[in-house]
Structure formats: C-alpha cells, structure tokens
C-alpha cells in the first residue's frame, strides 16, 4: 500500500490513490502539525499551540490524545507509517517522500544540483505540480498562517529557477503567458522582470521588453525610492543594443542576468528570520558596566529558561537606543531566529505615543504577516504575534516607551525571547509586575566623552587644542547625542579651529534658553542651533517645516509638498539633513527626528516663520495626504462612489500610485501618519480636509479590520464638520460611524447616525449618498427583524442608484432587495433579484459584490429545499470572501453552509462548517460566536 499526505493545498491523505477521511478540522490540524516536522517529535505544548493558538481548551492534552488515537486508526497501514510516542512528544514516522511538502523540497534540491538540464526541468515540473493551492489552505491558526508565507516564497523561488533553465535553452516563448501573469503578481521582483524582458525580446517584442523595464523602474522609484539593480540595468542596455549575448545559444542563467539570489531558507525550512534592527551606532564608546549587565541577564535567561526583560532608562539624548542596538548586534548569534525592533515614540513632541495596536501590527509586518491576514482586534493580534514568536529565540527591542501599559501587550509569552525596553520613564510596573531588570544610564564620564569626541574628529586635531575640547565637552555634559552633533559640525569644517567652534557655541549658549524637558545641564538647544546654522537656507527651511509634520515619519513626496518643492530637490535636502545628524533615515526612504530635535525644529518654525507660512505648509502636506489617499482608495476599491476634490494646492505633489499593490503598500506605510494627519487637520481648523481624509480611509480600515481606528477618525471628522457647519462632511462622517459601530456590534449607537445620514444627504442633494444611507437604514432594521420596512428602504436605494446611474450601487441594492424578500419568505422573488444583481456584479468585475450575492442566492435555495444548490452557492461565496479577505462575511456564510448541510442530513460537513465559523467569530471577538456555539451544542453534541 502507498500512503500519500497533502499539505500544499487542503490538508488530506490517500492510500493507493484513494482519498481517506482524516477527521474534522482540529484533527487535520494535528495531522498537519506532525507532517510539517515528519519523523521529528513534537511536544504536547507545541501541538496545542499549533492547533489552538492561545485559545487552547482546558482539557487540551486529553483532546489531543483522542485526535491522535483517531488518526492512528484513520490510515491502518502497519509498518509503513505510524504516530509514535517519544520522550519529546509525538512524531509521525513515514518516508518524507510520502508528504508533498517534503517531496517538493527534495525534488527542488535535486533539480538545483542536477547536471542534466532536461532532467532538472522534469524535476522542477514535478515539484511545482505538487502545489494544489495555498499551503494549509483549510488551516488558519497563527502558527500555520506564519508558515504559509515562507512556503510561498520557496515556491516562487523554485518557479524562477525553473524559468531560468527553460530560458537558458531557448524555451522562453512557451513561458511568456506564465511570466506575464507572475510579473503582475510580483511587480517589484527584478529577477522575474529580467526573465520576462528576455522572453519578450526573443519573441521579437523589443519595445514590450523595454516597456517592461520602464514599468519596474518606475515602480521601484515610487514604492522604494530606488533604481533597478546593476544587472537589470545592464540587461536593459543589452536589449537596446540588440546584444548577441542574449541569443538562446549564449543565454546566461537568469540569476546571473538579474543579479538576484534565491530566496534563503532556514534550517527548518519553514520560517523567515526577521532582522529589523536599525544599524548599530558606528562609534560607540564606554558603557562597559551596562554591557556587562546585559550579558549577565542573557546568561540568566539561558540557564533558567525564563523570559528576560531589561529596561534601559535615562534622559533624552543619553544613548539608551545606542546601547540597546550595540548589545543586540553584538549578541546576534545568541538569537538565531531573528531580531525585532519598534520605535514606540513615547515622547514625540508633535504626536501621541504609538498605541499598542499599531505597535503589534508593526511587529506582525516584520514577521511577514500579510496585512489582510491580521485579525481585527488587539487581543487577537497579540495572540497571533505571540504565537508566531513562540519557541523562537529572538531579541525584541521596544524603543522609546512611554509607560508600562504601552509595552505590556508586546511582551512575549514564552521564555525563548529576550526583551530590551528603552524609556525616559522608570517603568516601575515592568519591574514589579513582569520581573524586568532595570538599568539606569548615566551621562558619559569625562574620559568616555573625550574618547567619543576624539574618535569623531581624530586624535591629532583633538590633541592640538585640549582646552577647546574640554569646553565643548562641558557644553555637552556627557550626552552622546550632543557630542555627535558637535563632532559632525567639526568634521564638515576641518579647517575651522576647535577653539573658534567652542567660542561660537559658548556665545550661542548664553543667548538661547535651555530646552524645558527636564534634561541635565547640557545646553542642547545651543548644540542644535550650532548645527542648524550650518545648513543651507533651503535645508534649514525644510528642517523647520518638518517639525510641524503630523508624524511620526515622512517620505520625500510628503516633505516636498510641505515645502512646495520638487521631490528630487526634497530628496537632496533630506540627504543634507541626515548628513548633519538633524534627521534620521530610519527606513529606506522614510525620515524622522529624534524627539528633542523635533521639538527644536518646531520652535524654530514658530520663531522664524510667520503663522501664515506655517499654516500654508501644514495645509499643503494635509492636502498631499488627502489626494494620495483618495487615489489609493479608488485603486483598491474602484466601485466606491468617489467624492469630488478640488485641485491640489499650489506646490502639492501627491504620490503617484498606479495599481492596487502600490496603494496597499502606501496605506500600510502611512497608517500611523494618516491617523495623526486627521487629528492635526481638525486641530488646525481645516474642517474640509479633515472629513475628506477620514472618508478616504473608511474602506481600507474596514476591510483590514482596523475598526477602532475607523471609529476614531470618523468621530474626529464629524466633530470638525459640525464646527464648520459642513453638512456634506457631516453626512459622510455619520456614514463612516455607521460602518464602525456596526462592525463593533454597537447597534444601539447606529440608529442616530443612520437617521442623520438620511437627513443630511437629502439636504445636500447627494443621490448616491442618500441611497447608501437607505441601505444603512435597511441593515439597521434587519437587526430588529423588521424585514418589510428594510425591503422598502432597499427599494428606495435601488431607485436612487438608477437615477444617479451608479451601477455598482444598483447591483448592491438589487441583492439587498433579494435578501429581504427571502427573509420575508418570498424565495422565488429573491432568486430573480439576486440573479440580476449577480449578472451586474460580474459585468463590473466586483468580487465582493459577487460574494454577497452568491450568499443571498444560497439562502433562497436553502429555504426552497434545494440543499445541494444552496451549498454550491455558499461555496462560491466563501471562495470570493477569502480572496478579498473579508473574515466576518466568510464566517457568516460558513454558518449558512452548515445550515444547508444540516438540512440535507449531512452531519459531519455541517459540523465542520459551524466549527470553522465559530473559530473565526472567536478570533474577531464577535458576538455571533455565542449563537454558533449554541447551534453546535443543540444539533451536534449528545
């Protein structure tokens, strides 16, 4: 007998080609968890973590043993495979070639090491045909979700290697369709672009090959601020010159052409290794005692197997972050599973500290979690984060924390991680409540400060005037930030005597007030002023204006808009500021201040620039975000009715976005900035910009599950619109609040906002807005089971959409009419309306609309007794809801799919659907979980 196991798609097994039933969902989780590490033991704790995450039941061990016993019986093939008990846990013994995942890896390894091209091509083809969809397509605990992305990267790397072989031997023409489709999915991959360019060129399509290069060059510049690599540029030149080296007989391997390398794999082959620490400080002096304390803390962790948390405290500019980064980089080998870093902005002069929700989403992004896969609530996000780092030896640096509450959600739940927290505050709660070890960082002593300064300017220059050096050190009072800024000033003027520098700075110190930040005796304001005065006038202006940016960081396009500059000029000035240590490029293309420098920049703007100049700059940057967000929204959600924006202000340079991938990347990068921008627009009295920007965030926040952010921004927008008597802005803000309160299950607060949307959209004559409002009223009435009145509002929405010529809205209204007809028992009428809606959604290419309509059709067929048709409709809806990452509606449809199976007398598939729905509702923290739990208890449990 031959046993085969599937992980690359839906999890399953077969014997001699005959599929076998491996049990319900949780039992498949157990099988998959063992198959991933076939022939290696997995502990009960690890199994529980992989099967349930943090929501494991009280009797998890007993339940797991029952699953294991049933799995042993499911495939009765003695001697060929088996689940064995070992001291380290349980293992599944079977030939690795019987598991498609491990067979895939074996075949790819053989193909890469093969000398015969035809044989290697055949091996790659066999390996790639093993994929029947996404890995673990029917499993979605955090552990399996985390595995899915690196496996997709392995598959992609194998596809590219396969293409290289085919192209090298002149078989590129048959690859054109596949390469074109794959390039659309990976628009920034230079290796893939190179393969497509060669295939196009050899097919006689030189112009298309050059257009392909122009496209990726533009995308790289706009998304990452970079140019294509040397190898892709060289290929471009070869195509321009019709280089004979590109002929099939002389074709190089594509990895050589593009300069790309294969996607690296970890030893286990299942996880990415995040390395998100900023660079270590280039010059680091002293702190020997503190470094030794950190070394001792690591030894304690390694010997006691407990989570170690170390807090590094001290005033601003004293070097807390430098110490954390120095030690983390020095000890990277102790953390083979990676390093995570997040700046919590606890003392940002121009904004609030980063919320725990934003911070954990930042960490999930570093762990390669797709934004669409991030759960909506903070609790479930934290659970996913802790599940992904469970058992992994990592260092986590939480920089610039404000208080213990901000940090607590980010602490790991397992002993394999080491946590470094820096803060100006004492964070006593971490010490008393979490056992943190505190390190208080004093200023550098005189000898250490002298060594640091001398390392910057050179020993010969420092020795030439020790008195001047002593004066400069006194002014810096042992603060590394001040010392680095003074040293940067000295280095850019190597011909300037240190004595003159000290005298100039001393005069500045006497004239300027010290920063009122509870800092020590160092006159940082004088130090900053000295460096600031060396800037060119345009750079100084940009420095001042960026101090008023809503924060926490910016890119060149937003900076250009704020200062009314060309983006290329803005980039040059940003480079000048970073070289002067007055700005930090903390990620490629994204710039931020040290918070003390931000406060200084804002003060300089207040004292140098008029209020009119400052207000105009703030308006320009907010206008930049409004116009860019509006474009991003329409790229991602083209069927949403847009608002009308005036032309951008003079000098505003909206970011150019051309496809949904760029739009989503922009939203993700600017998430925290956009929330702060809504708040700043309201505070500055820009009422229209406030609600327009909030409007452009509604669907992104909703689909990504950021409902608290949605609620906060819409409430800010409503308050601003009310202050300015802007009825259209109020109408849109009320509509956004309807969406937020509905998603959060707070139906008692929906009614007032729904009524306001009707009144206000009617008053301003916005037919589409009014139609949307009628659909909102219908949804509210549905929660109170008043289906007849709900139907009336849906019909009013239909009529308004028809009058406005809004086809997407009309399709939604037709589906709503069908839905309310079936709730009223008019199932044949429901089918007529829903099928009309489906045709229109298909014509428009609207996937989400198709999904909701298939769900409505399923409901009608179910109540007509067409159980098989109902199940088929629900399966269509589920596939589409998963494609657009709508978790809530996926769960609601699963409930109804279970109902269809139950009505047909199919108990097992009904139970599987209901349990899967329950899992999703529990992850979302949605109240419908109780209803499904009751259904399972009443119909399935004895």
N, C-alpha and C positions, 0 to 999 in steps of 0.2 A: 504493500500500500504506500502511496505517496501523499504526504501531508504538505500543504502549502498555506502560508499565512500572508494576509494582506494588511499593510499599514499605509501604503501610498494611494490613498483613496479612502473609502469607507472600510473600517476595520472588519475583517472577516477571516474565514478559514474554509478549506475544502479538502476532501480526501478523494484521491483518484479523479480529480476534476469535478467532483460533486460537492456543491456548497453544503455546509453544515451549519446548524443553528448554534451559535456560541453564547446565546442567552441575552438578557436585557442589557440596557445601556451600561449600567455600572459594572456588569460582568465583563463587557467588552473593554471598559477602561482598564480593568485588572489585567486582562489578556494583553492589551497593548503595552501597558507599563512593563510587563515582563518581556515582551518581544523586543522592545527597544534595546534592552540590555540582555539579550538572549545569552544563555549559558553563564550569566553572572548573577550572584544573589542580590536581591532587593529586599531591604528590611521592611517590616510591617509599617513603621512610621513613614518610610518613603512611599510605600504603596498607598497608604491613607492620604498622604499629601497629594499624590498624583491623581487619585480617584476623586477626592472631595475638595482639595484645597484646604482652606481654613474652616470650612463648614462641615467638617467630619462629624458623623453622629457619635453619640455617647458610646455605643457598642460597636465601634468601627472594627475592632480586631475580630470579633465574632462574625460580623457580616462578611469581612474579607475571607475568613476561613470557609464560610459557606460558599462564596463565589469560587474559591479555589477548588473546592470539592466538586462543584458542578462542572467546572472547566475540565477537570481530570476525566469526568465521565462523558464530556461532550465529544471528545475525539479518542475513542478507545483503540489506540494503535500501540500495543505493547512493544516495548523495545525501541521504537522509532522516535518517540518524543515523550516527555513527561514533565510534570511540575514536581520538583523535589524540595524537600525541607532541608535547609542547611543552617549552620550556626549563625550565619549572617542574614538569614531571612529565607526567602523562597527564590528559586530560579527555575527557568523553563529550559530544559535540555532538548535541543534539536539541532540538526545541521543548519548552520546560518544561511545556507543557500535556499532553505525552505521558507525564508522570510524575505519578502520582496525588498524591504529597505536594505537589508544587509547584502542581498544578492545584487541590488543596484550598485552599492558601493564596491563590491568585489569586481563586477564587470567593468566599472569605470576605471578602477585601478589597473586592471588587466589591459584595458584599451589604451590608457596613457603610457603603459610600459611596453606596448607591443611594437614590434619592428615592421610587421606586415600591415600596410595601410588597409587593404581590403578586410583583413581580419579585425583590425581595430574599429573600422566603420561598422562592421557587423556587431561587434561587442557594444558599441555606443547605442546602436539602434535597439538592440535587445534590452539594454539598461533603461533607455528612455520610454520604451513601450510598457515598462512595469508601472509607470505612473498612470493612474486612472482618475486623477483629480488631485485636490489638495491632500497632503498627508494628514491622516487622522481626521478626515472630513467630517465625521459624525461625533468627534470628541472635542470638548472645548473647556476643560478645566485649565487654570492658568499654566500648569506645567506643560500640557500638550500644546497650548497656544504658543508658549515660548519656544517649543521645539519646531513648530511648523515653519517659522521664518528662516532659520538657518538651513533647514532641509530644502526649502525653495531655492535658497542661494546655491546649494550643492547641485540641484537640478539645472539651474541656469548656467552654472559653470560647465557642467557636462555638455549642455547644448552648444555652448560656444566652442568648446574643444572639438566637438563633432563637426561643427561648421568649418572650423579651421582645416580639418582633414579633407573634407569634401572640396573646399575651395582650393586647397593646395594642389589638388589633382584635377582641377578643371571642371568640377561638377557643380559650379555655383549657380548655373541657370535654373536648375531644379529647386534651388533653395530660396529663390527670390521672394516668393509669397510668404514663406515662413519667416525669413529675415525681416521683411517689411512689417509683418504683424508683430513680431517680437520687439522691433525697434519702437513701435508705437507704445508698447507697454513699458519700455525702459529708455526713455528719451535722452538720458544723460550718460548712458553707457558708451564710452569711447570705443571699446573693443568691438562691440556689436555694430556701432556706426561704421567702423572701418570695414567690417565684413560686408555690410550692405553696400558701401561705396564701391568695393572691388566687384561685387556681383553685378551691380548696375553698370559699371564701366565696361566689364567684359561682355555685357549684353548689348553693347552699342549705345548705352544711355549715359554718355559722359555728362550731359547737362544735369540729369537727375542725380548723378553721383556728386556733382559739385553743389547742387541744391541741398543734398543730404548733409554735406559738410557745413554749409552756411546755416542750416537749421540747428545742428547741435552746437555750433559755435555761438549762435545767438542764445540758445537755452542755457548753456554753461555760463555765459556772461550775465544773463539776467537772474539766474537762480543762485549761482555760486560766486559770481563776480570773478570768474577765471576764464582763461582761454583754453582751447584744446591742448593736450599734451604734445610734446615734440613729435612723437611718432605719427600721430594723426595729422599734424601739420605737414609732415614730410610726405605722407600718403597723398594729401591734397595737392602738394606740388608735383608729385609724380603723375597724378591724373591730369593736371593742367598741361604737363609736358608730354603726355602720352608715352611715359617711360616704358620701354620694352620689358623691364623687370617685372611688370605687372601681368605679363602674359602667363597663361596657365602653366606652361612648361617650366617657368622660372619663378613661380609664385612662392613667396615666403610664407611661413606659418603665421597665422593672424596674430598670435600672441606677440610675435616679433614686430609685425607691422604696426600694431597699435601701442606697443609698449605696456600693455595691460598684463596683469598676472592673474592666475586662477584664484578663485575665492578660497581663502585659507580655511582649514578645518581644525577643530580642536582635537585633542587626543580621543575624546569620546565621540567626536563627530556629530554632536547634537546641539552645541550651544555656541553662541557668539561670545567673544571676550571684549566687553566694553572697556575703552581706555579714554575716559572723558576728562581726565585731569588736565588743567592748563599746564603750560610748560613750567618746569622748575625755575626758580629765580636764578638768573645767570651768575650773579655774585651773591654769595651767602657767607656771612662771617659770624662766628660766635655761636651762641645758643647751645653750647656743648651740654650743659646740665639738662636743658629741656629735651634735647635729642636723646639723652640717656634715659630720661624718664619715660619717653615714648617707647624706647627699646624695651625697657623693663615691663611696660604694660603689655607689649606684644608677647613677651615671654610668659607672662601670667596667663594670657589667653591660650597660648599653645599648650601650656601644662595643665590648665584647669578646664579647658574646653567650654569657656563661658564667653558671652558677648562682652567685648571691651569697648567702653565709651570713654573718650578723653575729651575734655573741654579745654580750649586754649583761650584764655581771657586777657584783656588788656585794652588800652585806649586805641583810638583810630590812628592808623599810620605806624603802629609799633612793630608790625611784622608778623601778625598772627597767621595770615594766609601764607606768607612766605615760609614760615616754619612748617605748617601743615603740608604744603606742597613739597618742600625739601625732603621731609621724612618719608612721605608717601612714595616719592620717586626713588629714594634710596632703598626702600624696602619692597619694591615692586615684585621681586621674586617670591616674597612671602605670600603674595596674593595672586596666584596663577589664574584665578577666574575673573580678574579684572579690577578696575578702579572706577568709582562713580563720583561725580562732583556736581554740586549745585550751589549757586550763589543765592542765598535766601533774602538778600537785600534788606537786612533788618534795620538799617539806619540810613536809608535812602532819603536825602534831603528833599527830594521832589516827588515822593510817592510813598505808598504804604508798603510794609513788608510783604514779601511774597506769601501767598496763602499756602497752607499745607496741600490743598487740592492742586494748585498749579505746580508746586514742587514735586509732588508724586507723579504727576503727568510728565514732568521733565525727566524724571528718573526712568519712567517707563519708556519714554522715547529713546533714552540712552541704551535701554535693554532691547531695542529693536522691535518694540511692540507697535504695530500699525495703529495710527490714531483711531481708525474705525473700529478697532478691536478693544479699545479701552472702555471699561464699564463706566456707567454714568455717575455713580455715587462715590463719595470719598471712601466709604468703608470698603466697597468692592474694589476700588482702585488700589487701596492699601493692601488688600488681600492678594490681589494679583502681583503687586510689587514684591511682597514678602514671599510669595510662592516662587517667583522667578529667581530670587536670590537664595532660596532655601538650599542648604547644603553646599553652597558655593563659597570658597574662601576669597573674600573681596575686602577692599578698603573703601569706605564711603566717607567722603569729605563734605560736610554740611557747613558751608562758609557763611560768615556774617549773619548768624542767627540773632533774632530779636529776643525770644523768650523760649521757655521750655515747651509751651503749648505748640509753638510753630514746629518744633523738632520732633515731638513725641510720635507723630504718625509716620515719620520717616525712619524710625529705628527698626532694624531687622528683628525678626522673631526667632532667629536661630543663632547658635554660638560660633558659626564659621566666619562671621563678618567682624571687622574692626572699624569703629566709627570715630571720626575726628570732627569735633564741632568747634568753630571759632565764633567768638562774640565779644562785644564790649561789655555786655552784662554778665553777671556772675553765674546765671543759670543754676541756682541752687537746687531747683526742682529736679534737674538731671542727676545731681549728686545724691540727693536724699531718696528720690523715687526710682532711679534707674541704676544706681551704683556707679555713676560716672567718676572718673579720676580727674580733678581739676588741676590745671597748670596755669599759674598767673605769670604773664610775660612782662618783665620789667624793661625799661629802656636799655639800650646797649650801654655798657660802661665806656669810659673814655678810650680805653685801649681798643676795644672792639669797634667803636665808631671810627677811630683813626684808621684801623686796618681796612674797614669797608670803604672809606673815602679814598684812601691811598690806592686800593685795588681799582677804583674807578679812574682816577686821574694819573696814576703812575707814581712810583716811589721817588723818582728823580724830581718831579715837579713839586711833590709834597714836601720833600726834604729841603727844597730851595727856600721855602718860607714857612717854617713851622709855626710862627706866630699867627700868620694869616689862617693856617689850617685850624689852629686852636680856636680862633674867633668864629670861624664857620661852624666848627663842631659845637661850640657853646650855643649858637643860634638854633641848631638842630636838636639839641637836648636828647641825643641818643635815639631819635626816631628814624628808622630806615627809610621811610617814605620821603622825609625832608632831605636826608642825606643823598638819596638817589636823584632827586630833582636838582639839588645844588651841583652834584657831580656832573649831571647831564649838561647843565649850563656851562660848567668849566670846560668840559670836553669839546663843546662846539666852538669855544673860543680859546684854542690852545695858546694863542699869542697874548692872551689877557692875563696880567699878573694876578695871582690869587689874592694879594694884598688889596688890589683895587676892587676885586669882587667882594671881598669881606667888607670893605668900607661902604660900597654901594648898598649891599644888603643891610648893613647896620643902619644906614640912613633911612632905608625903607622901613625897617623895623620900628624906628622911632616914630614914623609918620602914620603907620597903619595899626588899626585895632587888632587884637588877637581874636581868633575865631571863638565865638561863645559856644563851645561844645564840650566843656568840662575837660579839656585836654591839659597836658602838662605845660611846662614853661616854654616849650618850643614855639617860636612865632611863625607858625605855618603859613599864616596869611602873607607875611613878608616873603617867605620862601616861594610861595606860589606866585606872588606878584613879580618877583625877580625873573622867574622862568616865563611868565606870561608876557612880560615886556620885551622879550627877545623874539616874539612871534612876528611874522609879517602881519600887516593890517588885516588882510582878508582872513587869515587863520585866527587872529585874535577875535574878530567879529564872529566867526563860526563857533569858536570856543564859548563865547558869551551866550550866544543864542541857544546852543545845545544845552546849556544849563537850565533852560526853561522847557526842554523837550519832556513830554509826558512820561517817558522812560518805560522800562528800565534800561533799554538799549535802543540803538538805531542802526539803520543801514545808510549807504551813501545816497540813495534816492530820497529818503525822508530828510536827510541832512541838506541835500541840495534844495529841496522845496522850502525848508525852513529859512534858508539863507538866500533864496531866489538865485541859485547858481546852476550852472550846467553840471550834470552828475560827474563828468570827468574832472572838472575843476574841484568839485566837492571831495572826490577821492584823493586828489593831490593834497588838499588842505588837511584832510583826515590823517594822511600819512605824516604831514608835518607835525600835527598834534601828538600822534603816537610816538614819534621820534623824540619829542620834547618831554615825554613821560606825563603829559597832561591829559591823555586819553588812552584807553586800553582797548585793543582789538581782541576781545576775549574769545571770539569765534570768527572764523574766516568771514570777512565782510560785515561783521556786526561789532559796534563800538559802544563803550560805556565809560563812565567816570568812576574813579574812587569816590565814595560819597562825600568826603571832605572837599575834593576838587569840584564836585557838582555844586555844593553849597557856595564855594568861592566863585564859580562861573556865574551862577545866578545872581550873586551880589554884584559882580562886575557889570552884568547886564542892567541891573537896577540903577547903578550909579553912572553908567556910561551912555546907555541908550534911552531915548525918550519912551514914554509909555506907548505912544503911537507906534514906534518902531517895534517894540516888544510885542504889542498886540497883533500887529500885522504878521510878524514871524510866527506866532502861535497859530494864527488863523490859517496861514499857508500850510503848516505841517498837518493841521487837522483836516484841511481840505484835501491834502495828499492822501490821507488815510481814508477819507470818505470816498473819493473817486476810485482808489485802488480796490477798496473793499467791495464797492458796487460792481466793478468789473469781475472780481473773483467770484462774487455771488452768482452772477449771470453765467459764468463759465461752469460752475459746479451745479447750478440749479436753473437751467435755461428756461424752464416752464413757469418760473415765478414771475408775476407781473411786476415790472421794474417801476421805481419811482423816477421822476424827472429831476435831473440835477442840472444846475446852471453850469456854464463852462468853468473850468478850474480858474482860480485866482491867478493873476499875472505872477510868473515865477514858479508856479507849482509844477512839479514833474511827477505825475503818477507813475507807479511802477508798471512796466509793460508786462502783461500776462496774456498768454495766448492759448493755453489749454488747461484742462481740469487738474492735471498733475501739478503744474506751476501754481495754480490757485490754491490748492490744498496745502502745498508746501509754504506758500506765503501766509496763509491763515495760521498755520502751526507755528511758524517763526515769530509772527507778530501777535500771538494770542494775548499775552500779558500786556503788551503795548496798547492794543486796541481797547482793552478794558479800561486802562488808565486814560486813554485818549477820550473816551466817552465822559469820564468823570471830569477831566480837565476842561473839555468843551463846555460842560454845564457850569463849572466854577467860573469860567471866564465870561459867561453870558452869551455864548454862541448857541442859542437855542436850536436853530435850524440844523446846524452841523451836528448837534448832539443827537437829535432823533434820527437824522439821516444815517449817521454812522451806526447807531444802535439797530436800525432797520436792516442794514447790510450784514449784520451778524446773526440775525434770528435763525435762519435755516441752518447755518453752519453749527451754531451752538446746539440747536435742537437735534440734528442728525448725529452729532458727536456725543450727545448726552450731557452737555455742559449746561444743565438746566438752572443751576444756581447762578451761573454767570449770565444766562439769559434773563433771569428774573431781575438781577441787579442792574444790568444795563438798561432794560426796558423801564424799570421804575425811575432811574435817573433821567431817561429820555422823557417820560411822562411829566415829571416834575419841571423839567426845563421848558417843555412845550406849554405847560399850564402857566408858568411865569410870564411867558411871552404871548399868551393868548393865541397860540398857533393851533388851530383846530385840526388841520391835516396831520400835524405832528402828533397831537394827542390821539387821533384816531389810530394811527399806526402803532403808537406805544401801547394803547389799550389792546390792540390786536396781538402784539407780542406778549403782553402779560396774560392774555387768554391762553396762548400756547404754553407759556411757562407754568402757570397754575394748573392747567390740565395735565401736563406731563408729571407734575409733582403730586397729583391726586388731590389737590386742594379745591374741590369743586364748589365749595361754599363761597370762595372768593372769585370764581369765574363769572358769576351772573352779572355783577355790577359792571365789569369790564366789557362783557358781551353787549349789554344794553348801550354802553357808551359808544362802542364801535358802530352800532346801527345808527344812533343819533348823529354822530359826527361825520361818518362817511356820507350819509344822506345830506347833511348840511353843506358839505363841500362839493357835492355832485360827483363823487368818485364811484362810478358804477361797479368797477371790479372790486374795489374795497368794500362796497356795500354788499356785493354778492358773497365775498369772503365772510363778511360779518354774519349774513344769514346762515351760511354753513356752520359758523361757530355757534349760533343760537340752536341750530338743529342738533349739533353734538351735545350741547348742554341739556336740551330737552330729552335726548336719548338716555342720559344718566338718570333721569327721573321717570323713564319708561313712558313718556308722553310721545308715542311714535306718530300719532296723527298730526299733531302740530309740528313735529320735526319734519314730516314729509312736506307740509305746506311751506316751511322755510326753505327746504331744499329745492322745491319747485320755483320759489321766488328767485333763488340764486341762479337756477338754470336760465330763467327769463332774462335776468340782468346780464349774465355772461353772453347770451345770444345777442342782446342789444349792443354790447361792447365789442363783439367779435372776438372774444377771448376763448379760443378753442380748448386750451388746457383746463381752464376753469369749467367750461361746459362739460368736458369729459368727467371731471370730478363730481359735478352736480348730478349728471345722469347716473353715475354709480351710487351716489347718496340716495337718489330717488329710488333706485332699485333696492338698495339696502333697507330703507324704511318700509317699502312695500313688503319685503319678505318678513320683516319684524311684525308687520300687521297681518301676516298670513296670506298675502297676495303673491304667491311664489311664481306663478306663471308670468304675471306682470313684471316681477322683479327680473326674470330672465331676459325679457325684452329690453328693458332699460340698461341692464348691466352689459349685455352683449353689444349694444350700441356704444356704450362707454368704452368697452374693451377695444372695439374697432378703432375708435378715435384715438385712444392712448397708443395703440400700436402704430397708427399712422404718424403720430407725433414722436414716436420713439421714447415714450415716457415710461421707464421701467417701474418706478414706484407706483404710478397710477395703474399700470397693468396688474401689479401685485395686489393692490387693494381691491381691484375689480374681480380678479380671479377668486379672492376670498369671498366676496359677496356672492358670486356665482356658486361657489361651493355651498354656502349657507342655503341658498334657494334649492339646489339639487338635494341637499340632505333632507330638507323638510318636505320635498316631493317624494321621498323614499328612494331616490337614485343614489344609493350609497357609494357605488363604485365611481360614478361620475363626480360625486362630491369630493371623494378622496383625491381623485385626479386633479380637480381644480385646486384643492388645498396644496397639493404637491407643487403645482405651478407657482402658486403664491409664495410658498416657502422658498423656493429656489430664487425668486426675484427679490424677496425681502433680504435674503442672505447676501445677494450680490450688492445691494445698496446699503447693507449694514444697519438695517432697521430692526434692532433686537426686540423692542416691545411688540411690534406687529408680528414678528416671527413667532413669539410666544403665544400671542392671541390666536394666530392661525393654527398653531400646534394643538391648542385646546380643542378647536373645532375639528381638526383632523382626527383627534382621539374620539370625539363625539361620533364622527362618521364611522370609524372602525367599530366602536362600541355598538352603534345601532345595527351594524351588519353582523354582529355576533363575533367579531374578531377581537378577542380579549387582549392577547399579547401586544399587537401593534397599537391598540388603544392605550394600554398602559405605558408603552414606550413613549408615545407622543405626549401624554399628560405629564409624565415624569420629566421629560425634556423641557416642557413648558414651565413646570414648577421650578426647575433649576434656573431658567432664565429670569423668571419673575423674582426669585430669591436674590439673584445677582443684582438685579435692578432695584431691589428694595421696594418692589411694587405691591400694593395691597391685594392684587388679584391672586397672589400666591396662596392666600388662605382659601379662596374659592376653589382653586385647583386641588389643594391638599384635601379638602372635603370631598371633592369628586373622586379622588383616588381611594379615599377611605371607604366611601359609600359603595363604590362599584367594583373595587378590585381586592380589597382586603377582606379576609374571612371574618 
